[in-house]
């Protein structure tokens, strides 16, 4: 018969996890989570306990749980289970086997309060992102070398709407059938939109031209600007998937970056954007478009290829978020999607900081 594990057994197992390389332990060592407390306590006020009840969970504990969720694409129910199940999660949260673990409803309520909160005139998730930006700068990771801008679609559950319902949504109206059924309305995402992603077809071996593939996608967009030197997300915007990438460029520019270069693909090339960059003292490194009905000049093609070597670094952000982090939107509405995407961007920067800092001292 197996004996019950004791305190020393748990400590021994945690030491083994550390020896194997617990990445959460490294995040804990480098990120000052207590620095987020002022914004968290302002965003999520404590409930009035005059009527009794259990004491609320610590704000920083709940924020750490949201970081775990964003790192592993976990639902609230799955998060509750894994916090109880995994020693590495418990250590990251500062919990022992005897401590209470927040349930799925507590996690949902905390994130909802964060979604509704505004701090200093900006959404709470933006204030939290700025707080970590200050940590990065204090650690020496200031924005340098210019900036790279791009966007990616983040998928959301597809909506099965009639043509009349689609027309009403495009016009900014609530379909009549939904207005009469509040329960149905609450389950409909009126902010997400369809867009089409094009996949470039490679030429066949015999040189025959292939047709590009158009993939309809429903959801939101994560627009980001990273600095060239450290590859950290410095600016970000969340929109519906139908918004044009180029229209977001002015809002993504980081004036704190020590470099003036701005790299982006052809979606950002327009006379308006070029004028905006010049007026702001930026140097455009945006890809040039192929002349309509004419072959691409060789010197332009070579210049675009050189720009691509730099611009490709922003794809590492999206590869991380859609690969190991498995970023998708399971919530309803733009405000909740913004919190989900904002947390994913925050987690990416935390993980990137760990990579930049290198291995822990022996």
KANOR-V487381 format. One line per field, one symbol per residue. phi: phi as a letter, one per 40 degrees, with the letter a starting at -180 (. if undefined). A space follows every 50 residues. Layout:
# KANOR-V487381
phi: ???
This chain:
# KANOR-V487381
phi: .ccccbcccccccccccccchccccccdcbccccccddcccccbcccccc cghcccccccdccdccccdccbfccccccdcccccbcccccccgbbcccc bdcccccccccccccccbbfgbddccccccccdccccccgcccaggbbba aacbcbdccbbccccccccccgbcddccdcbdcccccbccbcbcabbbbc ccccccgccbcccbbcbbibbbcbbbcccbgccbbaabbcccccdcccdd cccbccccbbcbbacccccaccccccccccgcbcbcdcccdcgbccdccc cccccccccccccccccccccccdcfcabbcbhccccccccccccccdcc cccccccgccdc
